[in-house]
């Protein structure tokens, strides 16, 4: 807009940069004795009497370019988030269709159920290990009690000694079982909380990517129906980008699920 008066025109000394503090003001006077002496080129005299080199224009251009890139990235993220949310809500309300890979989703559902079963098995196995550990402690105490009775009861020494030896053998076998349970629980914990969880996280990423893909697919179909050539080309470009990302993530998920199946077979053995 045009300025209303000379008093309202901004000068280089009053403008403030959006990327930092305003540049130091130079104190020039109309008198000849306050002007910069010859030999100092384009240096500016500061208020303290010294001379500061002028700020390079290239630095301000770079800062402006960075701000433009960040603003464009924010704009793109905002639009993508809006499309994602709209697609997700519309799917829940039955207003939009979704891309369905029947075979893959069948495996995904089976994997989620398997993780729940393995998590429950791990919980039960840990409970059993804890309870059996307490039984072993009791058995060892019983063995010691039988030994004491064998010493102090000569008439029943043989019977008490046999029971003490029995408890000792059972406890020894119990220790081996505890070691086996510890090994089993560690492997099961790694499978359910590391290997399976890593694949589950990829599934979450895949599902989010699928919603984005369908959002841009729906957007492209809408532009094609209206026949807006320029917007259609832009929508097709964005759709192809998300299609490539979607297919890449789907292939990655299939590879991880195959690898997980091999690990599961190895764990069962």
C-alpha positions as CSV (number, residue, x, y, z in Angstrom):
1,X,0.0,0.0,0.0
2,X,1.1,3.5,-0.6
3,X,2.5,5.4,2.4
4,X,0.3,8.2,3.8
5,X,3.1,10.6,4.7
6,X,6.9,10.9,4.8
7,X,6.9,10.6,8.6
8,X,5.5,7.1,8.3
9,X,8.1,5.8,5.8
10,X,10.3,3.1,7.4
11,X,14.1,3.6,7.2
12,X,16.8,0.9,7.3
13,X,17.5,2.0,10.9
14,X,14.0,1.4,12.1
15,X,13.2,-2.0,10.3
16,X,13.5,-5.1,12.4
17,X,14.6,-8.4,10.8
18,X,12.2,-11.3,11.4
19,X,15.2,-13.6,12.0
20,X,16.9,-11.7,14.8
21,X,17.6,-8.3,16.3
22,X,17.9,-5.2,14.2
23,X,21.2,-4.2,12.8
24,X,23.3,-1.6,14.8
25,X,22.4,1.9,13.7
26,X,25.1,4.1,12.2
27,X,25.4,7.7,13.4
28,X,26.0,9.9,10.4
29,X,25.9,13.7,10.6
30,X,25.5,16.2,7.8
31,X,28.6,17.9,9.0
32,X,31.8,17.1,7.1
33,X,33.8,16.4,10.2
34,X,31.5,13.4,11.2
35,X,31.8,11.6,7.8
36,X,34.0,8.6,7.5
37,X,37.5,9.4,6.5
38,X,38.9,8.3,3.2
39,X,40.5,4.9,2.9
40,X,37.9,3.1,4.9
41,X,35.8,2.1,1.9
42,X,32.2,1.1,2.8
43,X,32.8,0.8,6.5
44,X,30.2,2.4,8.8
45,X,31.0,4.4,11.9
46,X,29.4,3.1,15.1
47,X,28.1,5.2,18.0
48,X,31.3,4.3,20.0
49,X,33.5,5.9,17.3
50,X,34.7,2.6,15.8
51,X,33.9,1.1,12.4
52,X,31.9,-2.0,11.7
53,X,31.9,-4.0,8.4
54,X,28.5,-3.9,6.7
55,X,26.4,-7.1,7.1
56,X,26.7,-9.2,3.9
57,X,23.5,-9.3,1.9
58,X,24.0,-13.0,1.1
59,X,23.4,-14.0,4.8
60,X,20.0,-12.3,4.8
61,X,19.1,-14.0,1.6
62,X,20.1,-17.4,3.0
63,X,18.0,-16.8,6.1
64,X,15.1,-15.8,4.0
65,X,15.4,-18.9,1.9
66,X,15.5,-21.1,5.0
67,X,12.3,-19.5,6.3
68,X,10.6,-20.1,3.0
69,X,11.6,-23.7,3.0
70,X,10.3,-24.2,6.6
71,X,7.1,-22.4,5.7
72,X,6.5,-24.6,2.7
73,X,7.2,-27.7,4.8
74,X,4.7,-26.6,7.4
75,X,2.1,-25.9,4.8
76,X,2.6,-29.3,3.2
77,X,2.4,-31.1,6.6
78,X,-0.7,-29.2,7.5
79,X,-2.5,-30.2,4.3
80,X,-1.4,-33.8,4.6
81,X,-2.6,-34.0,8.2
82,X,-6.0,-32.5,7.2
83,X,-6.4,-35.0,4.3
84,X,-5.4,-37.9,6.7
85,X,-7.9,-36.9,9.4
86,X,-10.7,-36.3,6.9
87,X,-10.1,-39.8,5.3
88,X,-10.0,-41.6,8.6
89,X,-13.2,-39.9,9.9
90,X,-14.9,-40.5,6.5
91,X,-14.0,-44.2,6.6
92,X,-15.4,-44.6,10.1
93,X,-18.6,-42.9,9.0
94,X,-18.8,-45.1,5.9
95,X,-18.5,-42.1,3.5
96,X,-15.3,-43.2,1.8
97,X,-13.8,-46.5,0.6
98,X,-10.5,-47.9,1.7
99,X,-7.9,-50.0,0.0
100,X,-8.1,-53.6,1.2
101,X,-5.4,-56.3,0.8
102,X,-7.4,-59.3,2.0
103,X,-4.5,-61.7,2.2
104,X,-2.2,-59.3,4.0
105,X,-4.8,-58.1,6.4
106,X,-5.6,-61.7,7.3
107,X,-1.9,-62.2,8.2
108,X,-1.9,-58.9,10.2
109,X,-4.9,-60.0,12.2
110,X,-3.3,-63.4,12.9
111,X,-0.1,-61.7,14.0
112,X,-1.9,-59.5,16.5
113,X,-3.8,-62.4,17.9
114,X,-0.5,-64.4,18.2
115,X,1.2,-61.6,20.1
116,X,-1.7,-61.6,22.6
117,X,-1.4,-65.4,23.0
118,X,2.4,-65.2,23.5
119,X,2.1,-62.4,25.9
120,X,-0.4,-64.4,28.0
121,X,1.8,-67.5,27.8
122,X,4.8,-65.5,29.0
123,X,2.8,-64.2,32.0
124,X,1.7,-67.7,32.9
125,X,5.2,-69.2,32.5
126,X,6.7,-66.5,34.8
127,X,4.0,-67.2,37.4
128,X,4.7,-70.9,37.2
129,X,8.5,-70.3,37.5
130,X,8.0,-68.1,40.6
131,X,5.6,-70.6,42.3
132,X,7.9,-73.6,41.5
133,X,10.9,-71.7,42.9
134,X,9.0,-71.5,46.2
135,X,8.2,-75.2,46.1
136,X,11.9,-76.0,45.6
137,X,12.8,-73.9,48.7
138,X,10.2,-75.8,50.7
139,X,11.6,-79.2,49.4
140,X,15.1,-78.3,50.4
141,X,13.9,-77.3,53.9
142,X,12.0,-80.7,54.1
143,X,15.2,-82.5,53.1
144,X,17.1,-80.8,55.9
145,X,14.4,-81.6,58.4
146,X,14.5,-85.3,57.4
147,X,18.2,-85.3,57.9
148,X,17.9,-83.9,61.4
149,X,15.2,-86.5,62.3
150,X,17.4,-89.3,60.9
151,X,20.2,-88.3,63.3
152,X,18.0,-87.8,66.3
153,X,15.7,-90.8,65.7
154,X,17.9,-94.0,65.4
155,X,14.8,-96.2,65.2
156,X,13.6,-94.5,62.1
157,X,16.9,-93.4,60.7
158,X,16.6,-95.4,57.5
159,X,13.2,-94.1,56.6
160,X,14.1,-90.5,57.3
161,X,17.3,-90.8,55.4
162,X,15.5,-92.2,52.4
163,X,13.0,-89.3,52.4
164,X,15.9,-86.8,52.8
165,X,17.6,-88.3,49.8
166,X,14.4,-88.2,47.8
167,X,13.9,-84.5,48.5
168,X,17.5,-83.8,47.5
169,X,17.0,-85.6,44.1
170,X,13.7,-83.8,43.4
171,X,15.3,-80.4,44.3
172,X,18.2,-81.1,41.9
173,X,15.8,-81.9,39.1
174,X,13.8,-78.8,40.0
175,X,16.8,-76.6,39.6
176,X,17.3,-77.9,36.1
177,X,13.6,-77.2,35.4
178,X,14.0,-73.6,36.7
179,X,17.0,-73.1,34.4
180,X,15.0,-74.4,31.4
181,X,12.1,-72.1,32.3
182,X,14.4,-69.1,32.6
183,X,15.8,-69.8,29.1
184,X,12.3,-70.3,27.7
185,X,11.0,-67.1,29.3
186,X,13.9,-65.0,28.0
187,X,13.4,-66.3,24.4
188,X,9.6,-65.8,24.6
189,X,10.1,-62.3,26.0
190,X,12.4,-61.4,23.1
191,X,10.0,-62.8,20.6
192,X,6.9,-61.1,21.9
193,X,8.3,-57.8,23.0
194,X,11.1,-57.3,20.4
195,X,10.7,-59.3,17.2
196,X,6.9,-59.2,17.1
197,X,6.6,-55.7,18.4
198,X,8.9,-54.5,15.7
199,X,6.7,-56.0,13.1
200,X,3.6,-54.6,14.9
201,X,5.1,-51.1,14.7
202,X,5.7,-51.6,10.9
203,X,2.0,-52.6,10.7
204,X,1.0,-49.3,12.4
205,X,3.2,-47.4,9.9
206,X,1.6,-49.3,7.1
207,X,-1.9,-48.6,8.3
208,X,-1.2,-44.9,8.6
209,X,0.4,-44.8,5.1
210,X,-2.6,-46.6,3.7
211,X,-4.9,-43.9,5.0
212,X,-2.7,-41.2,3.5
213,X,-2.7,-43.2,0.2
214,X,-6.5,-43.4,0.1
215,X,-6.8,-39.8,1.0
216,X,-4.8,-38.7,-2.0
217,X,-6.5,-41.3,-4.2
218,X,-9.9,-39.9,-3.2
219,X,-8.7,-36.4,-3.9
220,X,-7.4,-37.3,-7.3
221,X,-10.7,-39.1,-8.2
222,X,-12.6,-35.9,-7.1
223,X,-10.5,-33.7,-9.4
224,X,-10.9,-36.1,-12.3
225,X,-14.6,-36.1,-11.9
226,X,-14.8,-32.3,-12.0
227,X,-12.3,-32.1,-14.9
228,X,-9.9,-29.5,-13.5
229,X,-6.8,-30.1,-15.5
230,X,-4.2,-28.1,-13.5
231,X,-5.4,-29.3,-10.1
232,X,-5.8,-32.8,-11.5
233,X,-2.2,-33.0,-12.6
234,X,-1.0,-31.7,-9.1
235,X,-3.3,-34.3,-7.4
236,X,-2.0,-37.1,-9.7
237,X,1.6,-36.1,-8.8
238,X,0.9,-36.2,-5.1
239,X,-1.0,-39.5,-5.4
240,X,1.8,-41.2,-7.3
241,X,4.3,-40.1,-4.5
242,X,2.1,-41.6,-1.8
243,X,1.4,-44.7,-3.9
244,X,5.1,-45.4,-4.2
245,X,5.5,-44.9,-0.5
246,X,2.6,-47.1,0.3
247,X,3.8,-50.0,-2.0
248,X,7.3,-49.8,-0.6
249,X,6.1,-50.0,3.0
250,X,3.7,-52.9,2.1
251,X,6.6,-54.9,0.6
252,X,8.7,-54.1,3.7
253,X,5.9,-55.4,5.9
254,X,5.6,-58.6,3.9
255,X,9.3,-59.3,4.2
256,X,9.2,-58.7,8.0
257,X,6.3,-61.0,8.5
258,X,8.0,-63.7,6.5
259,X,11.1,-63.3,8.6
260,X,9.0,-63.4,11.8
261,X,7.4,-66.6,10.7
262,X,10.8,-68.2,10.3
263,X,11.9,-67.0,13.8
264,X,8.6,-68.3,15.3
265,X,9.4,-71.8,13.8
266,X,12.9,-71.7,15.2
267,X,11.5,-70.7,18.6
268,X,9.1,-73.6,18.7
269,X,11.9,-76.0,18.1
